[in-house]
Amino acid sequence: MATISNRFWFQLHGWFSLPVWIVFCVVCLTGTIAVVSHEITWLTNPQARALNPNNLVEKSSDELLIIVQKAHPTANITTIMSFESYLVHTVIFTDSDKPYAIAYVNQYTGEIQEINQGMTFTSFMRSLHGWLLFPWNGSYSIGYYLVSAMAIAMLGALITGLIIYKNFWRSFTQPKLRFNQGKKTVLADLHRLAGVWSLWFLLLMSITGLWYLFQAMLWHADVDIDPHAPIITVEQLPQNNNEIPIASTTLADVLTIAKQRFPDFEDTYIMLPEHNRDTYKLYGKGDFIFYDEYSYGVTVNPWSGKINSERAPNDMTILQTLSHVANPLHYGNIGGLWTKLIWFLFGILLTGMSITGFLMWGNRTVKAAKNSHTETNEQSLAISQEQ
């Protein structure tokens, strides 16, 4: 009975992985690369590096806005984004000859180092990993569902693998890797060792992946996790029939307002008003390590300078909290470069596990096919001899 039970769990372990092996392997590999996509950008594109040889003070986002506006007087600037300190800030704008452009601005020197009119490497890798570049139909994407569903396969493979691998904890104190007993043994040892040492990582990826799946369902059902910022009412607009009104509140003012509201606020994503009834939207990070870089937020009325809405980790709902802690845990940027490298290493292990698992299955399948063919030939020979 024990043999039948082990065989059942073994087959179930394979079925959790093999039917979606290619997708699972692609998701693991692209996710591993996405973790260090900013660092790869820094290595491969000198124009994306925020070099500061003279130890200059970092310029504020409103100063970078002015720099880009002077260089492109007719541009309509929509967004300002910041990343790691060693990467340039990006200012996104449209112009008469540029339907979509990203200015790479060195936040220390103020130099515009590049104008990118295409998709960045980081955006490409995040999109490929997140939804396999499938199109979005309104609030959902088949690719996003497909990638998120890999969490079920991962969790199932994890549970069944622990059931199959008896006394798995011995791999922590007595790791076994036998290179002198053939290819099959090496693959099995590598697969088991990588699985045991990656238990925490597999569980973390499974849990965050299940959250992404649930989040996709919420988006599909048009459930707002973070409420949309309220627009300005007509009554709040200045009444002037003689000329087009100009908002008196500048981005510099808004940054000061946000800093006064949240003393630890550090802006990472700024959206400028697109029309008269729109607001400044500032998102950033603060002193909560496990929350993402958009966990703090304020929207400010450009006419009155008053805060229309705000958000902070202390005031979040359960769904909002899950939404803002999932990405740092999934991509490993909770502790900067060092945690990214740890996530990258275990991402390689996870990708390798999917490959070794497939190779083991392939070897068994080929062997089973050969045995079946041999048995069929032997039976045919025996029948012919009897005749």
C-alpha positions as CSV (number, residue, x, y, z in Angstrom):
1,M,0.0,0.0,0.0
2,A,2.9,2.4,0.8
3,T,4.4,1.7,-2.6
4,I,1.2,2.6,-4.4
5,S,0.9,5.7,-2.2
6,N,4.4,6.9,-3.0
7,R,3.8,6.2,-6.7
8,F,0.6,8.3,-6.6
9,W,2.4,11.2,-5.0
10,F,5.3,10.9,-7.4
11,Q,3.0,11.0,-10.4
12,L,1.0,13.9,-8.9
13,H,4.3,15.8,-8.4
14,G,5.1,15.3,-12.1
15,W,1.6,16.4,-13.2
16,F,1.9,19.6,-11.2
17,S,4.9,20.6,-13.3
18,L,5.1,18.8,-16.6
19,P,2.0,19.9,-18.4
20,V,3.0,23.6,-18.0
21,W,6.7,23.0,-18.0
22,I,7.6,25.5,-20.7
23,V,5.5,28.3,-19.3
24,F,6.8,27.6,-15.8
25,C,10.4,27.7,-16.9
26,V,9.9,30.9,-18.9
27,V,8.2,32.5,-15.9
28,C,11.0,31.5,-13.6
29,L,13.7,32.6,-16.0
30,T,12.1,36.0,-16.9
31,G,11.4,36.7,-13.2
32,T,15.0,36.0,-12.3
33,I,16.2,38.4,-14.9
34,A,13.5,41.0,-13.9
35,V,14.8,41.0,-10.3
36,V,18.1,42.5,-11.5
37,S,16.9,44.3,-14.6
38,H,17.9,47.7,-13.2
39,E,21.4,46.4,-12.5
40,I,21.6,44.9,-16.0
41,T,20.5,48.3,-17.4
42,W,23.2,50.0,-15.4
43,L,25.8,47.6,-16.8
44,T,24.7,47.7,-20.4
45,N,23.6,51.3,-20.9
46,P,26.1,54.0,-19.7
47,Q,23.4,56.7,-20.4
48,A,21.3,55.2,-17.6
49,R,24.0,55.6,-15.0
50,A,23.6,58.5,-12.5
51,L,27.3,59.2,-12.0
52,N,28.2,61.8,-9.4
53,P,32.0,62.2,-9.3
54,N,31.8,65.7,-7.7
55,N,29.4,64.6,-4.9
56,L,26.7,67.0,-5.9
57,V,23.5,67.3,-4.0
58,E,20.6,65.4,-5.6
59,K,18.2,67.8,-7.5
60,S,14.5,67.6,-6.7
61,S,11.9,66.4,-9.1
62,D,10.6,69.9,-9.8
63,E,14.1,71.0,-10.8
64,L,14.3,68.0,-13.2
65,L,10.9,69.0,-14.6
66,I,12.2,72.5,-15.4
67,I,15.3,71.2,-17.0
68,V,13.4,69.0,-19.4
69,Q,10.8,71.7,-20.1
70,K,13.6,74.1,-21.1
71,A,15.2,71.6,-23.4
72,H,11.8,70.7,-25.0
73,P,9.6,73.9,-24.7
74,T,6.6,72.4,-26.5
75,A,6.7,69.1,-24.6
76,N,3.8,67.9,-22.4
77,I,5.4,66.3,-19.4
78,T,3.2,63.7,-17.7
79,T,5.3,61.6,-15.3
80,I,8.5,61.8,-13.3
81,M,10.0,58.5,-11.9
82,S,13.0,57.7,-9.7
83,F,14.6,54.4,-9.0
84,E,17.9,53.3,-7.3
85,S,20.4,56.1,-6.5
86,Y,22.8,54.8,-9.1
87,L,20.2,55.1,-11.9
88,V,19.0,58.3,-13.6
89,H,15.6,59.7,-13.0
90,T,13.2,59.5,-15.9
91,V,10.8,62.2,-17.2
92,I,8.1,61.0,-19.5
93,F,6.7,63.4,-22.0
94,T,5.0,63.8,-25.4
95,D,5.9,66.3,-28.1
96,S,5.0,67.3,-31.6
97,D,7.7,64.9,-33.0
98,K,7.7,62.5,-30.1
99,P,4.4,60.6,-29.4
100,Y,6.1,59.0,-26.3
101,A,9.5,59.8,-25.0
102,I,11.5,59.2,-21.8
103,A,14.2,61.6,-20.8
104,Y,17.1,60.1,-18.8
105,V,18.1,62.9,-16.5
106,N,21.0,62.7,-14.1
107,Q,19.6,63.9,-10.8
108,Y,23.0,65.1,-9.6
109,T,24.3,67.0,-12.7
110,G,21.0,67.8,-14.3
111,E,22.2,66.5,-17.6
112,I,19.7,64.9,-20.0
113,Q,21.8,61.9,-21.0
114,E,19.4,60.2,-23.4
115,I,15.9,60.4,-24.9
116,N,14.4,57.0,-25.2
117,Q,11.4,56.6,-27.5
118,G,10.8,52.9,-27.0
119,M,10.3,50.3,-24.3
120,T,13.0,50.0,-21.6
121,F,14.6,46.7,-20.8
122,T,13.1,46.7,-17.3
123,S,9.6,47.4,-18.6
124,F,10.0,44.6,-21.2
125,M,11.2,42.0,-18.7
126,R,8.5,42.9,-16.2
127,S,5.9,42.7,-18.9
128,L,7.2,39.4,-20.2
129,H,7.4,38.0,-16.7
130,G,4.1,39.4,-15.6
131,W,1.8,38.6,-18.5
132,L,4.0,37.1,-21.2
133,L,3.3,40.1,-23.4
134,F,-0.4,39.0,-23.9
135,P,-2.6,42.0,-24.7
136,W,-4.8,43.6,-22.0
137,N,-8.6,43.6,-22.6
138,G,-9.7,46.3,-20.4
139,S,-9.0,45.3,-16.8
140,Y,-7.7,41.7,-17.5
141,S,-5.1,39.8,-19.5
142,I,-5.1,36.1,-20.2
143,G,-1.3,36.1,-19.8
144,Y,-1.6,37.6,-16.3
145,Y,-4.0,34.8,-15.3
146,L,-1.7,32.2,-16.9
147,V,1.4,33.5,-15.1
148,S,-0.4,33.9,-11.8
149,A,-1.8,30.3,-12.0
150,M,1.7,29.0,-12.0
151,A,1.6,29.6,-8.2
152,I,-0.9,26.7,-7.9
153,A,1.5,24.4,-9.8
154,M,4.4,25.6,-7.7
155,L,2.6,25.1,-4.4
156,G,1.4,21.7,-5.5
157,A,4.9,20.6,-6.6
158,L,6.3,21.8,-3.3
159,I,3.8,19.9,-1.2
160,T,4.0,16.7,-3.2
161,G,7.8,16.9,-3.4
162,L,8.1,17.1,0.4
163,I,5.8,14.1,0.7
164,I,7.9,12.1,-1.7
165,Y,11.3,13.1,-0.3
166,K,11.4,11.4,3.1
167,N,13.6,13.0,5.8
168,F,14.2,16.0,3.5
169,W,15.7,18.0,6.3
170,R,18.9,15.9,6.1
171,S,19.8,17.8,3.0
172,F,20.5,20.8,5.2
173,T,23.1,19.0,7.4
174,Q,24.1,16.1,5.1
175,P,23.8,17.3,1.5
176,K,24.3,14.5,-1.0
177,L,25.5,15.1,-4.6
178,R,26.8,11.9,-6.3
179,F,28.7,12.5,-9.5
180,N,30.0,9.0,-9.9
181,Q,26.7,7.1,-10.2
182,G,25.4,8.2,-13.6
183,K,23.4,11.0,-15.1
184,K,20.1,10.0,-13.6
185,T,21.5,10.1,-10.0
186,V,23.2,13.5,-10.6
187,L,20.0,15.0,-11.9
188,A,17.9,13.6,-9.0
189,D,20.4,14.8,-6.4
190,L,20.6,18.3,-7.9
191,H,16.8,18.5,-8.1
192,R,16.3,17.4,-4.5
193,L,19.0,19.7,-3.1
194,A,17.8,22.7,-5.0
195,G,14.3,22.0,-3.8
196,V,15.1,21.6,-0.1
197,W,17.4,24.7,0.0
198,S,14.8,26.7,-1.9
199,L,11.8,25.8,0.3
200,W,11.4,29.3,1.8
201,F,11.7,30.8,-1.7
202,L,9.2,28.4,-3.3
203,L,6.7,29.1,-0.5
204,L,7.2,32.9,-0.8
205,M,6.8,32.8,-4.6
206,S,3.7,30.6,-4.3
207,I,2.0,32.9,-1.7
208,T,2.7,36.1,-3.6
209,G,1.7,34.4,-6.9
210,L,-1.6,33.3,-5.4
211,W,-2.1,36.9,-4.3
212,Y,-1.5,38.1,-7.9
213,L,-4.1,35.6,-9.1
214,F,-6.6,36.9,-6.6
215,Q,-5.7,40.4,-7.6
216,A,-6.3,39.6,-11.2
217,M,-9.8,38.5,-10.3
218,L,-10.4,41.7,-8.4
219,W,-9.3,43.8,-11.4
220,H,-11.4,41.7,-13.7
221,A,-14.4,42.4,-11.5
222,D,-13.6,46.1,-11.5
223,V,-12.9,46.1,-7.7
224,D,-10.6,49.1,-6.8
225,I,-7.9,48.0,-4.3
226,D,-6.6,51.6,-4.1
227,P,-9.4,54.1,-4.7
228,H,-9.0,56.4,-7.7
229,A,-8.0,59.9,-6.8
230,P,-11.1,62.2,-6.8
231,I,-11.2,64.8,-9.6
232,I,-11.8,68.5,-9.0
233,T,-15.4,69.7,-9.1
234,V,-16.4,72.4,-11.5
235,E,-17.3,74.6,-8.5
236,Q,-13.7,74.4,-7.3
237,L,-12.3,75.9,-10.5
238,P,-11.5,79.6,-10.7
239,Q,-14.3,81.5,-12.5
240,N,-12.6,83.6,-15.2
241,N,-14.2,84.1,-18.6
242,N,-11.6,86.4,-20.0
243,E,-8.6,84.2,-20.1
244,I,-7.5,80.6,-19.5
245,P,-6.7,80.2,-15.8
246,I,-3.3,78.9,-14.7
247,A,-2.9,76.9,-11.6
248,S,-0.9,78.7,-8.9
249,T,0.4,75.6,-7.1
250,T,3.6,74.3,-8.6
251,L,5.3,70.9,-8.3
252,A,7.7,72.4,-5.8
253,D,4.8,73.5,-3.6
254,V,3.2,70.0,-3.9
255,L,6.5,68.3,-2.9
256,T,6.6,70.6,0.2
257,I,3.0,69.7,1.0
258,A,3.7,66.0,0.8
259,K,6.8,66.3,2.9
260,Q,4.9,68.2,5.6
261,R,2.2,65.6,5.6
262,F,4.7,62.6,5.7
263,P,8.1,63.7,7.0
264,D,9.8,60.5,5.7
265,F,8.2,60.8,2.3
266,E,10.5,60.2,-0.7
267,D,8.8,60.6,-4.1
268,T,9.3,57.9,-6.6
269,Y,6.4,58.4,-9.0
270,I,4.8,61.7,-9.9
271,M,1.9,62.3,-12.3
272,L,1.2,65.9,-13.3
273,P,-2.3,67.2,-14.0
274,E,-3.6,66.3,-17.4
275,H,-6.5,68.8,-17.5
276,N,-8.1,71.5,-15.4
277,R,-10.0,69.1,-13.1
278,D,-7.1,66.8,-12.6
279,T,-4.8,66.7,-9.5
280,Y,-1.1,66.3,-8.8
281,K,-0.5,62.7,-7.8
282,L,2.6,61.9,-5.8
283,Y,3.6,58.4,-4.7
284,G,6.6,57.4,-2.8
285,K,8.2,55.4,-0.1
286,G,8.8,56.0,3.6
287,D,10.1,54.2,6.7
288,F,8.2,50.9,6.1
289,I,10.8,48.4,4.7
290,F,8.3,45.7,3.6
291,Y,6.1,48.1,1.6
292,D,6.7,49.1,-2.0
293,E,7.9,52.4,-3.3
294,Y,4.3,53.6,-3.9
295,S,2.9,52.9,-0.5
296,Y,2.7,56.6,0.5
297,G,0.6,58.9,-1.7
298,V,-1.0,62.3,-1.8
299,T,-3.2,64.0,-4.4
300,V,-3.2,67.8,-4.3
301,N,-5.6,70.3,-5.8
302,P,-3.4,72.5,-8.1
303,W,-5.8,75.5,-7.7
304,S,-6.0,75.5,-3.9
305,G,-3.0,73.5,-2.8
306,K,-5.1,71.3,-0.6
307,I,-4.7,67.6,-0.2
308,N,-7.6,65.8,-1.9
309,S,-6.7,62.3,-0.8
310,E,-3.8,60.4,0.8
311,R,-2.6,57.0,1.7
312,A,-0.1,55.5,4.1
313,P,0.7,52.0,5.4
314,N,-0.9,52.8,8.8
315,D,-4.2,53.5,7.2
316,M,-4.4,50.8,4.6
317,T,-7.0,48.1,4.4
318,I,-6.0,44.4,4.3
319,L,-6.2,44.3,0.5
320,Q,-4.2,47.5,0.1
321,T,-1.5,46.1,2.5
322,L,-1.3,42.9,0.5
323,S,-1.1,44.9,-2.7
324,H,1.8,47.0,-1.5
325,V,3.9,44.3,0.2
326,A,3.6,41.6,-2.5
327,N,6.0,43.2,-5.0
328,P,8.9,43.8,-2.6
329,L,8.6,40.2,-1.4
330,H,8.2,38.8,-4.9
331,Y,11.1,40.7,-6.5
332,G,13.4,40.9,-3.5
333,N,14.0,44.7,-3.3
334,I,13.2,44.9,0.4
335,G,16.8,45.3,1.3
336,G,18.4,46.9,-1.8
337,L,21.0,45.2,-4.0
338,W,21.9,42.5,-1.5
339,T,18.4,41.0,-1.3
340,K,18.1,41.3,-5.0
341,L,21.2,39.2,-5.5
342,I,19.8,36.6,-3.0
343,W,16.5,36.5,-5.0
344,F,18.4,36.2,-8.2
345,L,20.4,33.3,-6.9
346,F,17.4,31.4,-5.8
347,G,15.6,32.3,-9.0
348,I,18.4,30.5,-10.9
349,L,17.9,27.5,-8.6
350,L,14.2,27.5,-9.3
351,T,14.8,27.7,-13.0
352,G,17.3,24.9,-12.8
353,M,14.8,22.8,-10.8
354,S,12.3,23.0,-13.6
355,I,14.9,22.0,-16.1
356,T,16.3,19.1,-14.1
357,G,12.8,17.9,-13.3
358,F,12.0,17.8,-17.0
359,L,15.2,16.0,-17.9
360,M,14.4,13.4,-15.2
361,W,11.0,12.9,-16.6
362,G,12.3,12.7,-20.1
363,N,14.9,10.0,-19.2
364,R,12.2,8.0,-17.5
365,T,9.8,8.3,-20.4
366,V,12.5,7.3,-22.9
367,K,13.5,4.4,-20.7
368,A,9.9,3.3,-20.3
369,A,9.3,3.5,-24.1
370,K,12.4,1.4,-24.7
371,N,11.4,-1.2,-22.1
372,S,7.9,-1.4,-23.6
373,H,9.4,-1.8,-27.1
374,T,11.7,-4.5,-25.9
375,E,8.9,-6.3,-24.1
376,T,6.7,-6.2,-27.2
377,N,9.5,-7.7,-29.3
378,E,10.1,-10.5,-26.8
379,Q,6.4,-11.3,-26.7
380,S,6.3,-11.4,-30.5
381,L,9.4,-13.6,-30.7
382,A,7.9,-16.0,-28.1
383,I,4.6,-16.2,-30.1
384,S,6.5,-16.9,-33.3
385,Q,8.6,-19.7,-31.7
386,E,5.4,-21.3,-30.3
387,Q,3.9,-21.3,-33.8
